[in-house]
Amino acid sequence: MKAKELHEHFKSVGRWVNWERTVDRFLAGNPDVEVEGIAVSWMPTFPNLENALKAGCNLFVTHEPLYAVTIDDQGKVIGGTPFIDPHLRGIRKKIFDKNDVWVKKQKWLEEVGMTVYRCHDFWDDFPEMGIHGAWAEWLGLSGEPVEKKRFYEIHEFDETTVEDLANRILERVKPLGQEAVHVVGNLRKRVSRIAIGTGAITDYREMHRMGADVLLLTDDGTRLWESGQWAIDSGTPLIIVNHATSEEPGMIALSLYIQKIFPEIPVMHIPAGCIYRTIR
């Protein structure tokens, strides 16, 4: 298969994606390259890209942006992903040193011929097994949500304390590298309806309006100087996990999906998981 066949498949299936405005596209390399292996990972960090190359993969599928730039003699950005990915337009204004790691990353990609494709909007909203559905399943929230809208779901469970619920969530996310979860609010409060979201979009007010009495947010999806004050004022507890943690189950599911669609091509999942460690 050629790399572009993956994009063509997504376009044929993803009727919910605005393909004229989406960020889902090739970010580096050659869409016409013959694929030897596909690596799937949440983020295209240098270590993840190098691990993909070592494993014989020349197509890297990422959920999040690829930061890689070409600069002129004054350090101004003249090429790279800021001119490809709409999410990175702000990077064009920055000045980079010639030894900056994102300058080196762009050169490395060109030297090794790695092709990078961003699969974000397609998989975010893929029914049931995409980013959102995979998160609910990983958390053990079985059954249909009692309330659902784009980006959010509400699930009911037997009434318990916030502390007990947070501990249950912690046990679920430990295999993803999350060593602790954060809680804002009364640990002894009894709750039975949780709103969940993923990524950088966990709007606490919208989630609360849907009828939840406890909210599971991500660190990139909230500003604690605002949402934390609201949580304490309103008596609505917040449980917070890492952005990457919430989307890692979806990336595992994406690797399995691609393998099913293209069974003749080796596909590997490169874990990202929680990107920070907890020092106690």
Secondary structure as the mmCIF struct_conf table of DSSP 4:
data_model
#
loop_
_struct_conf.conf_type_id
_struct_conf.id
_struct_conf.beg_label_comp_id
_struct_conf.beg_label_asym_id
_struct_conf.beg_label_seq_id
_struct_conf.end_label_comp_id
_struct_conf.end_label_asym_id
_struct_conf.end_label_seq_id
STRN STRN1 LYS A 2 LYS A 2
HELX_RH_AL_P HELX_RH_AL_P1 ALA A 3 VAL A 13
TURN_TY1_P TURN_TY1_P1 ARG A 15 TRP A 16
BEND BEND1 VAL A 17 VAL A 17
TURN_TY1_P TURN_TY1_P2 TRP A 19 ARG A 21
BEND BEND2 VAL A 23 VAL A 23
STRN STRN2 ARG A 25 ALA A 28
BEND BEND3 GLY A 29 GLY A 29
TURN_TY1_P TURN_TY1_P3 PRO A 31 ASP A 32
BEND BEND4 VAL A 33 VAL A 33
STRN STRN3 GLU A 34 GLU A 34
HELX_LH_PP_P HELX_LH_PP_P1 VAL A 35 VAL A 35
BEND BEND5 GLU A 36 GLU A 36
STRN STRN4 ILE A 38 SER A 41
BEND BEND6 TRP A 42 MET A 43
HELX_RH_AL_P HELX_RH_AL_P2 PHE A 46 LYS A 54
TURN_TY1_P TURN_TY1_P4 ALA A 55 GLY A 56
STRN STRN5 LEU A 59 THR A 62
BEND BEND7 HIS A 63 GLU A 64
HELX_LH_PP_P HELX_LH_PP_P2 PRO A 65 LEU A 66
STRN STRN6 VAL A 69 ILE A 71
TURN_TY1_P TURN_TY1_P5 ASP A 73 GLN A 74
STRN STRN7 LYS A 76 LYS A 76
STRN STRN8 VAL A 77 GLY A 80
HELX_RH_3T_P HELX_RH_3T_P1 THR A 81 PHE A 83
TURN_TY1_P TURN_TY1_P6 ILE A 84 ILE A 84
HELX_RH_3T_P HELX_RH_3T_P2 PRO A 86 LYS A 93
STRN STRN9 ILE A 95 ILE A 95
TURN_TY1_P TURN_TY1_P7 LYS A 98 ASN A 99
HELX_RH_AL_P HELX_RH_AL_P3 VAL A 101 VAL A 112
TURN_TY1_P TURN_TY1_P8 GLY A 113 GLY A 113
STRN STRN10 THR A 115 ARG A 118
HELX_RH_AL_P HELX_RH_AL_P4 ASP A 121 ASP A 124
TURN_TY1_P TURN_TY1_P9 ASP A 125 ASP A 125
TURN_TY1_P TURN_TY1_P10 PRO A 127 MET A 129
BEND BEND8 GLY A 130 GLY A 130
HELX_RH_AL_P HELX_RH_AL_P5 ILE A 131 TRP A 138
TURN_TY1_P TURN_TY1_P11 LEU A 139 GLY A 140
BEND BEND9 GLY A 143 GLY A 143
BEND BEND10 VAL A 146 VAL A 146
STRN STRN11 GLU A 147 LYS A 149
TURN_TY1_P TURN_TY1_P12 ARG A 150 PHE A 151
STRN STRN12 TYR A 152 THR A 161
HELX_RH_AL_P HELX_RH_AL_P6 VAL A 162 VAL A 173
HELX_RH_3T_P HELX_RH_3T_P3 LYS A 174 LEU A 176
TURN_TY1_P TURN_TY1_P13 GLY A 177 GLY A 177
STRN STRN13 HIS A 182 VAL A 184
BEND BEND11 GLY A 185 GLY A 185
TURN_TY1_P TURN_TY1_P14 LEU A 187 ARG A 188
STRN STRN14 ARG A 190 ILE A 196
TURN_TY1_P TURN_TY1_P15 GLY A 199 ALA A 200
HELX_RH_AL_P HELX_RH_AL_P7 TYR A 204 ARG A 209
TURN_TY1_P TURN_TY1_P16 MET A 210 GLY A 211
BEND BEND12 ASP A 213 ASP A 213
STRN STRN15 VAL A 214 THR A 218
BEND BEND13 ASP A 219 ASP A 219
TURN_TY1_P TURN_TY1_P17 ASP A 220 GLY A 221
HELX_RH_AL_P HELX_RH_AL_P8 LEU A 224 SER A 234
TURN_TY1_P TURN_TY1_P18 GLY A 235 GLY A 235
STRN STRN16 LEU A 238 VAL A 241
HELX_RH_AL_P HELX_RH_AL_P9 HIS A 243 ILE A 261
BEND BEND14 PHE A 262 PHE A 262
TURN_TY1_P TURN_TY1_P19 PRO A 263 GLU A 264
BEND BEND15 ILE A 265 ILE A 265
STRN STRN17 VAL A 267 HIS A 269
BEND BEND16 ILE A 275 TYR A 276
#
